[in-house]
Amino acid sequence: MIAFQASVSKGWLHDKGGFVFDEKYYKDPLYRQIQDRRMNGIVREEFPDYPLYHMEANLMQAAHARENQVLVGGIQPNLILAIALGSKFVAYPDKDSDVSGNPLQDIASAAELPGLDQVLAHPFIRELDAQILDLRNSHPELEIIPPFFWDSSGRATIHGIITTSLKLIGDNAMILMIMNPDLMHAVHQWITDVYILLINHFSELAGMPVTSVHVGECSGTMISSEQYAEFVTPYVTQLGKAFGNIRLHSCGISDHILDAISQIENLAVIDTGSNTSVARIREMKGVDFEINLEPPVNLMLKDSPKSEILKWLDQVLKENRGGPIKFAFHLESGYAIENCLAIYDELLKRSLV
């Protein structure tokens, strides 16, 4: 009923092993595979006794990751949409990649949004298509993991609706929800349609059936429950109807939007952290519902005593009432490693993992 899986960040890998995350890392699948294998080795050496891995934060699943896998288009989902709208990809040597600017920052009408056929015809999407087809012919021994997927489980991964519109529009997305809600609904419907289109497209091209969808609504805590219910919930529900079970990620304290989140149809997992109330989730979704939980960042920092994170763990286990729960964290260079690993040590000590 209790699981544990953690990962290391690009910053940690850069500081510890000198790895550089340049443009080639993201755009050359075979080069990336070689680098990833080296990173896997470093992490295994550093943490031989812990379920701690080199993998994209909170997206990959260790049980479905293998050495013969090769990632095509392994960049964050909302960046793919931004590139298809004209943004330039930006790689950093020691942290996650990004794009330049907000391609829809001046949008004034839904008519400015490109058609779905235009998205599929974009040179970047066609380049990803070509890489999949080339790898299939030249390296039949490799398992191709296409864009929007991170392992062989079939769980597709996208950014959430408001998280994506903020990336595409910028801060003005918050204003548009109030000043021009019809336009925001049009943008959110377009985002939903494009995600469905591209997931289906790459699923078919790579022969990767969709089993569920992870929706990373990282910016959802910045809006009210009423706004979430209007501008997020209906569109995530569409994704659930299209693909099945939804794993909804919410960054930060999410108590104020749990009501809106719970209205999502086909919701199978809530993934959250920052002291979001486990007791409240259990009240709303029951003891059999799966919760994925990350410790509050302040408890993982180097100036925080280990006793505090163990106190947090005690409280969570009490509130959880024995339901299915998965603990996770993404190790950053500024974290106290002993605090992070204390969670697993304590769970192991109690024979809970």
C-alpha positions in Angstrom: 0.0 0.0 0.0 3.0 2.3 0.5 5.6 2.9 -2.3 8.7 5.1 -2.6 10.5 6.4 -5.7 12.9 9.3 -5.9 15.0 10.9 -8.6 17.9 13.3 -9.0 17.8 16.7 -10.8 19.8 17.9 -13.7 21.5 20.4 -11.3 22.6 17.6 -9.0 23.9 15.5 -11.9 25.8 18.5 -13.3 27.3 19.3 -9.9 28.1 15.7 -9.0 29.1 14.2 -12.3 29.8 17.2 -14.5 27.1 16.3 -17.0 26.0 18.9 -19.5 22.5 19.2 -20.8 23.1 20.8 -24.1 20.8 20.9 -27.2 22.3 17.7 -28.5 21.2 15.9 -25.3 17.6 16.7 -26.1 17.6 16.4 -29.9 19.9 13.4 -30.5 18.1 10.3 -29.1 21.1 7.9 -29.4 23.5 10.4 -27.8 21.0 11.0 -25.0 20.7 7.2 -24.4 24.5 7.0 -23.9 24.5 10.0 -21.5 21.5 8.6 -19.6 23.3 5.3 -19.1 26.3 7.0 -17.7 24.0 9.0 -15.3 22.3 5.9 -14.3 25.6 4.4 -13.3 26.6 7.5 -11.2 23.3 7.4 -9.3 23.5 3.6 -8.7 27.0 4.1 -7.3 25.9 7.0 -5.0 22.7 5.4 -3.8 23.1 1.6 -4.1 20.6 0.8 -1.3 17.8 3.2 -2.3 15.1 3.4 -5.0 16.5 6.6 -6.3 17.1 7.1 -10.0 18.1 9.4 -12.8 14.7 10.1 -14.4 12.5 13.1 -15.3 11.0 14.4 -12.1 7.9 12.6 -11.1 7.2 11.4 -14.7 9.1 8.2 -15.3 8.3 5.0 -13.4 11.2 2.7 -12.4 9.3 -0.5 -13.1 8.8 0.5 -16.7 12.3 1.9 -17.5 14.9 -0.3 -19.2 18.4 0.1 -20.6 17.3 -0.5 -24.2 14.8 2.4 -24.2 15.6 5.4 -26.3 13.7 8.7 -25.8 12.6 10.7 -28.8 11.6 14.3 -28.1 12.2 13.9 -24.4 11.4 17.5 -23.5 8.7 18.9 -21.3 5.2 18.8 -23.0 4.3 22.5 -22.9 7.7 23.3 -24.6 6.7 21.1 -27.5 3.5 23.2 -28.0 5.5 26.4 -27.6 7.9 25.4 -30.3 5.1 24.4 -32.6 3.8 28.0 -32.1 7.2 29.6 -33.0 9.3 29.7 -29.8 12.9 28.7 -29.9 14.2 25.8 -27.8 16.7 26.9 -25.1 19.0 24.4 -23.4 21.0 25.1 -20.2 24.0 23.1 -19.1 22.9 22.6 -15.5 19.1 22.7 -15.4 15.9 22.0 -17.2 15.4 23.3 -20.8 13.0 26.0 -21.7 11.8 28.1 -24.7 12.3 31.7 -25.6 9.3 34.0 -25.0 5.6 33.4 -24.9 4.4 32.7 -28.5 0.7 33.7 -27.7 1.5 36.8 -25.5 -0.3 39.1 -27.9 -3.3 36.9 -28.8 -6.5 38.8 -29.3 -8.7 36.3 -31.1 -9.1 32.5 -31.2 -8.8 32.9 -35.0 -5.0 33.4 -34.4 -4.6 29.8 -33.2 -3.3 27.4 -35.8 -5.3 24.5 -37.1 -4.5 21.0 -35.9 -3.1 20.1 -39.4 -0.7 23.0 -39.1 0.6 21.6 -35.8 1.3 18.2 -37.3 3.0 19.8 -40.3 5.4 21.9 -38.2 9.0 21.1 -39.0 9.8 20.2 -35.3 7.0 17.7 -35.2 8.0 16.3 -38.5 11.6 16.0 -37.3 10.4 13.9 -34.3 8.4 11.8 -36.7 11.4 11.1 -38.8 13.6 10.2 -35.8 11.0 7.6 -34.7 10.9 6.1 -38.2 14.6 6.1 -38.6 15.3 4.4 -35.2 12.6 1.8 -35.9 14.5 0.9 -39.2 18.1 1.3 -38.0 17.9 0.1 -34.4 15.1 -2.6 -34.1 16.7 -3.8 -30.9 15.7 -0.5 -29.1 12.4 0.3 -27.5 11.3 3.7 -28.8 9.7 6.0 -26.2 8.0 8.8 -28.2 7.3 12.4 -27.2 4.8 12.8 -24.4 5.8 9.4 -23.0 8.7 8.7 -20.6 8.7 4.9 -20.1 7.1 1.8 -21.5 4.0 2.0 -19.2 1.9 3.8 -21.8 1.2 6.7 -19.4 1.2 9.8 -21.5 2.4 13.0 -19.9 1.3 16.6 -20.5 1.4 19.9 -18.6 -1.9 21.0 -17.2 -4.3 23.4 -18.9 -3.6 26.7 -17.1 0.1 25.7 -16.8 0.3 25.4 -20.6 -1.6 28.6 -21.3 0.7 30.5 -18.9 3.7 29.2 -20.8 2.2 30.2 -24.1 0.6 33.5 -23.2 2.6 34.6 -20.1 1.2 36.4 -17.1 -1.5 37.9 -19.2 -3.3 34.6 -19.1 -4.4 35.4 -15.5 -5.9 38.7 -16.7 -7.6 37.1 -19.6 -9.5 34.7 -17.3 -11.2 37.8 -15.9 -11.2 40.3 -18.8 -11.8 37.9 -21.7 -12.9 34.5 -20.4 -14.3 33.4 -23.8 -10.8 33.8 -25.4 -9.3 31.8 -22.5 -11.8 29.0 -23.0 -10.9 29.0 -26.7 -7.2 28.8 -25.9 -7.8 26.0 -23.3 -9.9 24.0 -25.8 -7.1 24.4 -28.4 -4.5 23.2 -25.9 -6.7 20.2 -25.0 -7.3 19.4 -28.6 -3.6 19.6 -29.5 -2.5 17.5 -26.6 -5.1 14.8 -27.6 -3.9 15.1 -31.3 -0.2 14.7 -30.5 -0.6 12.0 -27.9 -2.6 9.9 -30.4 -0.2 10.8 -33.2 2.9 9.7 -31.4 1.2 6.7 -29.8 0.3 5.3 -33.2 3.6 6.2 -34.8 5.7 4.5 -32.1 3.2 1.7 -31.3 2.8 2.9 -27.7 -0.8 2.3 -26.6 -2.1 5.0 -24.1 -3.0 3.6 -20.7 -3.4 6.8 -18.7 -2.4 10.4 -18.6 -0.3 12.4 -16.2 -1.5 16.0 -16.1 1.1 18.4 -14.5 -1.0 21.3 -13.4 1.9 23.0 -11.8 0.3 26.5 -11.8 -3.1 25.5 -10.6 -2.6 26.6 -7.1 -2.3 30.2 -8.3 -6.0 30.4 -9.1 -9.2 30.1 -7.0 -11.3 26.9 -6.8 -14.0 28.6 -8.8 -11.5 29.5 -11.6 -10.0 26.0 -11.5 -13.5 24.4 -11.8 -14.2 26.7 -14.8 -10.9 26.8 -16.7 -9.2 23.6 -15.8 -11.5 20.8 -14.6 -13.7 20.5 -17.8 -10.6 20.2 -20.0 -8.8 17.6 -17.9 -12.1 15.7 -17.9 -12.0 15.7 -21.7 -8.5 14.2 -21.5 -9.8 11.6 -19.1 -12.6 10.7 -21.4 -10.2 10.4 -24.3 -7.5 8.3 -22.6 -8.8 6.9 -19.4 -7.3 7.3 -15.9 -5.9 10.7 -14.9 -3.0 11.3 -12.6 -3.3 15.0 -11.6 -0.2 16.7 -10.3 -0.6 20.0 -8.3 2.4 21.9 -7.1 2.3 23.6 -3.8 -0.4 23.7 -1.1 -3.5 22.6 -2.9 -6.2 22.4 -0.2 -8.1 25.4 -1.7 -8.6 23.6 -5.1 -9.2 20.1 -3.9 -13.0 20.5 -4.5 -12.4 21.5 -8.1 -9.8 18.7 -8.6 -12.2 16.1 -7.2 -14.7 17.0 -9.9 -12.4 15.7 -12.7 -13.9 12.6 -14.2 -11.7 9.4 -14.3 -9.4 10.9 -11.7 -7.3 8.0 -10.4 -4.3 9.7 -8.6 -3.7 13.0 -6.9 0.0 13.9 -6.9 0.8 16.8 -4.7 3.0 18.1 -1.8 3.9 21.2 0.3 1.7 20.0 3.2 -1.5 19.6 1.2 -3.9 17.9 3.6 -3.8 14.1 3.1 -6.7 13.9 5.6 -8.8 16.1 3.3 -8.0 14.0 0.2 -9.0 10.9 2.2 -12.3 12.6 3.2 -13.1 13.5 -0.3 -11.9 10.4 -2.3 -11.9 7.6 0.3 -9.3 5.3 1.7 -8.8 3.3 -1.5 -7.8 6.3 -3.6 -4.2 6.6 -4.6 -2.2 9.6 -3.3 1.3 10.5 -4.5 3.1 12.9 -2.1 6.2 14.9 -2.0 7.7 16.4 1.2 7.6 20.1 1.8 10.7 21.7 0.3 11.7 23.5 3.5 12.0 20.1 5.3 14.5 18.9 2.6 16.8 21.9 2.8 20.2 21.6 4.4 19.3 23.8 7.4 16.3 21.7 8.4 16.8 19.1 11.2 16.0 15.5 10.2 13.6 15.2 13.1 11.2 17.6 11.3 10.8 15.5 8.2 10.2 12.4 10.4 7.5 14.4 12.3 6.0 15.2 8.9 6.0 11.6 7.9 4.3 10.5 11.1 1.5 13.0 10.5 1.1 11.9 6.9 0.8 8.2 7.8 -1.8 9.1 10.5 -3.9 11.1 8.0 -3.5 8.5 5.3 -5.4 5.9 7.3 -3.6 3.0 5.6 -4.6 3.9 2.0 -2.4 3.5 -1.1 0.3 6.3 -1.0 3.5 6.8 -2.8 6.3 9.0 -1.5 8.6 10.8 -3.9 11.1 13.6 -4.1 13.4 15.1 -6.8 16.9 15.6 -5.2 18.4 19.0 -5.8 21.9 20.1 -4.9 20.7 22.3 -2.1 18.8 19.5 -0.3 20.0 17.6 2.8 20.4 14.1 1.4 20.1 12.6 4.9 16.7 14.2 5.3 15.4 13.0 2.0 16.6 9.4 2.6 15.3 9.4 6.1 11.8 9.0 4.7 12.7 5.7 3.1 14.8 4.6 6.0 11.9 5.1 8.4 9.4 3.4 6.1 11.8 0.4 5.8 12.4 0.4 9.6 8.6 0.1 10.1 8.3 -2.6 7.4 6.0 -0.4 5.3 8.1 -0.6 2.1 
